[in-house]
Amino acid sequence: MDNPEEPIDDEAAAQAFQEAMWLADAAGDPADPDLAEVPGGMPDFVRQLLRDRRNAARPRQEAEAAAAEALGGVVNGGGDEEDDDGENEDHEEEEEEVVEAVIGEAVDAGVAGEVFGEGGVKVTRALKCPLVLYLESDDDLQDLSPKNNILKRGVSVYIGLDKSTKLSEVFQQYCNFVNSKVKHVVYKSHYGHVPGTVKPSDFEFIHCTLLDAANTVETSAMMKNDRIKVRLNRSKERSTKSEIVRQQRESDRKFFKDLRQMLPNSSPEGMGYDVILDCRGKVMDERGFSQNVLATTVRANSVILSKRCKWLGLKIYNAKEEQSRREELAVLPYEDEKDYCTMDSDDEDGVVPLRGAVGNNLAGDSPALAAEVEDDDEDDLPSPKKPRAVLKSPHLAANANSVCVPLDHSPEAVKILLEYCYTNRVHSLGQDAFIKASKFASPKEVGMLAAKETGPVAPFRKHEWPDAGFPNVSLHLALAGIALAEEAHMPRLSLMCEIAASQLVTLKNVIDVLSACQLQQQKTGNRLPLLRKAAMLDCVYAHGSMGIDRLYEKPSFKANLEEKRTLVVPSLLEGTVEVLPTNVLAVKDWQKKKDKMETDTKITHLREDSLDKNNRDNERKRWRQPAVISRRVETAFGTEELGISSPIVKAVLRYGDPPPVNYSRMGKRKSRSDANNKPDWQRGSTARSSSRRSRRRGDDSI
């Protein structure tokens, strides 16, 4: 108190000193920090208040130290057992008020380990340490320690440490500080654990990643004033999730292994593929540019595709027939042995030049011609057939059994088709596409247990889909998938792509969606009702009947509409007919319900305003009671009369201030013209009343 620059340890004393300085300012004294040394500068009741608080705090501190020593130093606090219940409740309320006041601010939690400053002096304050770390409760952790306000969500504490301090000491210091706020702990459990206390294994400390307690602050790449999030230990949840992912991957791996064993020529090198799909199509992005890919070929197996997709199986069959026909046309027309000889068999030398194979080499590989000498002792045997020379074809792949099938679709869309053919699902299209396009058994028909066990198997659980089950494909890729599925006559895949595309409609691509719906309707007759309805409700009619006018004001929408007007305008008209209800009575009922909802909402708001007004009036009356005013004045200025009185409340109200209770404005002052317009009998009465008032003023002045 004598030195103003020295930190004040007693929080209550600091508060009292601040009250004294504020009182001196109100009395007109200068706000001098050395007010305590000025004679008469600090009132005597303030000095007496400080002495009483210091004397009252000493027995309680001694009792707390004795209780902590009795518990082995595990828990600090709790007070003396002989204290009254009323004092304990007051103490708890004070601590709750203090903690609630610092929510959003940091609380000093001490120093982790031993930190030495300049000259080897041990540092005892966190803010004087070289490093300070802030620990904030990311979750509501009061289930571990009930009524412990430090574990409330959003409460932050700071701990001082050195750069060589291990994080385990920081975590232990945090737990010790939390345990110091545990109240009324007088016994231990069977395993030696004090109820309501916490330990570092109960929490997870996160700073970008999960922190390792064995590392130091320096090895963890942490800096001063870094903030650490504290949450419950979720190691069991992570292990359960990793086990689910492992089981899912193991199931997928087993599925593909069994699928390969069903192939007629499954080999580890080629993985059973005998078809190469040459994808020549391209996907256009939102700006109209084509997306080029590095590889346009996709490998597949003809056996599975022929069973799952008849359209693709027919293309594979036609490609194989064309390849065999090309191979036959590429054979040289050498059928007889005479065609290979340039001399007659009756030649006396008996030397026949060969143009065919020598060993395993094809004819033409060696420039020199080899000669074979006939043996007269051997019988004349038919000469073996010579290997046929085959012309190279661009359709032949590295695998001799593979065939190349050209497709006018993009590789990404073809991969979606192959994934659907192999697994009967496409997880990149999202959760809604899988659920709405799947057919589940009715629990009423087969039972609840059988309904859960039957039906398509989802790649993820309900709440474990990536990106919360939202599609992770682009809109144009989904539209390309619709076009490929419609051409391949696979309606379920087309429905899945349509549902995924309906979730990706925005104001920038609504023109492309409407034109794609109309174009697909002209090609295959599929109107794509879900996609068109999403475009009309989410974009065109998002702002009511004026939505199309707002869209037309945008230059990009106007340019695209004029460019594709032959497709967009009919699609807009058909979409409007589909969106509008067919029953007019239903529209009227809906309008009545809407009006009733608006009326009920308005009445509810008026009732809430009236209730709020009554509450404010009651609060105003309560705070203006004489007992409340005297108690507040006594708390602020003390019990002694200091000559400071509250200012007189004037009738003039400032702008924004609420009027007092039962306050009414004075009547309007009448002008002289109004007085002259009065009848004669009123003028006389007015004159008499004015004379009476003048006489009264004279008497009062006397």
Secondary structure, DSSP 4 states (H G I P E B T S, - for coil): ---TTSPP--HHHHHHHHHHHHHHHHHT----GGGGGSTTTS-HHHHHHHHHHHHHHHHHHHHHHHHHHHTTTS------TTS-HHHHHHHHHHHHHHHHHTTTSEEEEEESS--B-GGGPBP--GGGSSEEEEEEESS--TTTSTT-GGGSTT-EEEEEE-TT-BHHHHHHHHHHHHHTT--S-----TTSPPTT---GGGEEEESSSBPPTTSBTTTTT--TT-EEEEEE--HHHHHHHHHHHHHHHHHHHHHHHHHHHTSTT--TTTTT--EEEEE---EE-TTS-EE--S--EEEE-HHHHHHH-HHHHHHHHHHHHHHHHHHHHTS----SGGGG-SS-TT-SS-EEE--S-BTTBPTTSSSSPPEEEPPTTS---PPPPPPPP----TT--SSTT-EEEEESS-HHHHHHHHHHHHHS--GGG-HHHHHHTS----HHHH-HHHHHHSSPPPSS-TT-SGGGG---S-HHHHHHHHHHHHHTT-HHHHHHHHHHHHTS--TTTHHHHHHHHHHHHHHHS---HHHHHHHIIIIISTTGGGHHHHHHTSHHHHHHHHHTHHHHHHHHHHHHHHHS-S-HHHHHHHHHHHHHHHHHHHHHHHHHHHHHHHHHHHHHHHHTSHHHHHHHHHHHH-SS--S--PPPPPSPPPTTPPPPTT--PPPPPPPHHHHHTS-HHHHHHHHHHHHHHHHHHHHHH-
